């Protein structure tokens, strides 16, 4: 009997740095043959493009894009077929990495991995939650009881953040390079207070994580019983009223810890559009060449006045023939020139070749017309 293919889930709220962290793991993968599933809430597969630049045509790294919503949730019908395709070439796959959307919980993937279609072929290795540490310390993920107009936004963000931590085996404190030891200790204390069952906290300086702390942890692999490997999938998923999964004694802990396994009670979940329809994503496009400074200032201003939590996309500028990449987390916006050979693919058949720039905006109760008007006024170009 062949051993199941290990699967690592990388979760984390919008803009926590999941793709950058994954890029580093891919670069330091040694000889591992990887399959990557990249899920984005918006309609553009931006993170997939960035990962392909990192892979640079390596045949031992296969990337599957899943834009347009959340994989493994609701009526999604693409996740299981994609995993079965990977299973068909299991002789050429050592590990599967799944980057969830910043608005998703890992439970959707965790549940399907234990379902009848996948349980014999795949095993959950570990779930990593990546945290934007400066935002954590700035109380950006706190629940609000003020009763003002920002309360629903704050509480929705805090709820997703808490649930992502609750289902994580490892929490990675990211974006920590400017933080001193006391700030890091405070961040660890805050994580422990919100999710006491988290097994390990790791530090990612320069968005880099030791490959040994991310892959091959075997946190959910069954113990060897009578010299045979016996895997114990969850036969029936608990309901929302259930306690933690009942029989965890057959599960191993971390290879270096000797501790019991980290168990999760997977409550039944709904697609986020059903659970909280306030989360929105849309793409704005412009055929005009952009000024880097004007666009950066415009996106920053829009993020101050509208509940924009994440912005990203490819732009064409008046200063260079190359594609530029915009990345925004709330009001922190950066624009940089992409490497030679990088391209911003057209994401929809309806997009005309003349379209030069495309930006995805994700937030809570966003108004597309309002954001488009602000960008158009502040850049002096038309965004729609």
Secondary structure by P-SEA (a helix, b strand, c coil): ccccbbbbbbbbcccccaaaaaaaaaaacccccbbbbbbbccccaaaaaaaaaaacccccbbbbbbccccccccccccaaaaaaaaaaacccccbbbbbccccccaaaaaaaaacccccccccccbbbbbbaaaaaaacccccccccccaaaaaaaaaaaaaaaaaaccbbbbcccccccaaaaaaaaaaaaaacccccccccccccccccccccccccccccccccbbbbbcccccccccccccccccccccccccccccccccccccccccccccccccbbbbbcccccaaaaaaaaaaaaaaccccbbbbbbccccccbbbbbbbcccbbbbbbcccccccccccccccccccbbbbbbbccccaaaaaaaaaaaaccccc
